[in-house]
Amino acid sequence: MKLLEISIETYFKTLDGKIYFQRDDLPIGKSISKPLAGIYMHWFEKAYVFNADNQFRDNISFWKRQVDDIFFVWKGSKEDLELFVWHLNGVEYRVQFTLELEKEGFLPFLDVGLMKTGGKLVTRIYRKPTHTQQYINWNSNHPKNMLLGVLKGLIHRAHGFF
């Protein structure tokens, strides 16, 4: 446990010389943060979502999580859905769920737009209205593997949708 604590410790030094210590949450950008978040969320789901004591469990017909973003299909009422989210938000103050509901047959999830058309589910690339279409300049001083990672991600996204 001590080794784990050391590996996620994060200190911030300001320009005026003050040093701050991050007390809660996992540091963004550390390679260990994503696996630890995944382990925690797996435990959270097992304990509070799929637990036999959860009165809302049978309303979930599909559940898929990508780190801390969850796509699920709910077959219960809207009131029960709101109670379910309220229940989950009462478990741990550091884990809070927000709810994005389908509007006019459209639901954004991550960078995918899901649409119901003629009884089929159609996917398209989705960008938030605040997306700037700006990426790392190829001539910048970033490591080549980071530049290639951005390029590969864009190619993978385009190939997967068309």
Residue pairs with C-beta under 8 A, 6 or more apart in sequence:
7 30
7 32
8 26
8 27
8 30
8 32
8 33
8 36
9 21
9 22
10 21
10 22
10 27
10 30
11 19
11 20
11 21
11 22
12 19
12 20
12 21
12 22
13 19
13 20
14 20
24 94
25 94
26 32
26 33
26 36
26 37
27 33
34 67
37 67
37 68
38 67
41 65
41 67
41 68
41 95
44 91
44 92
44 95
45 63
45 65
48 54
48 87
48 88
48 91
49 57
49 60
49 63
49 88
50 57
51 57
54 87
56 76
56 80
56 83
56 84
56 87
59 74
59 75
59 76
59 80
59 81
59 84
60 72
60 73
60 74
60 75
61 73
61 74
61 75
62 71
62 72
62 73
63 70
63 71
63 72
63 73
64 70
64 71
64 72
65 71
66 110
69 109
69 110
70 97
71 109
74 81
74 84
76 84
81 99
82 99
85 97
85 99
88 95
88 97
89 95
89 96
89 97
100 107
100 108
100 109
101 107
102 116
105 115
105 116
105 117
106 113
106 114
106 115
107 113
107 114
107 115
108 114
108 126
108 128
109 126
110 126
111 125
111 126
111 127
111 157
112 123
112 124
112 125
112 126
112 161
113 123
113 124
113 125
113 126
114 121
114 122
114 123
115 121
115 122
115 123
115 124
116 122
123 161
124 161
125 157
125 158
125 161
127 133
135 150
135 154
136 142
136 146
136 147
136 150
138 147
140 147
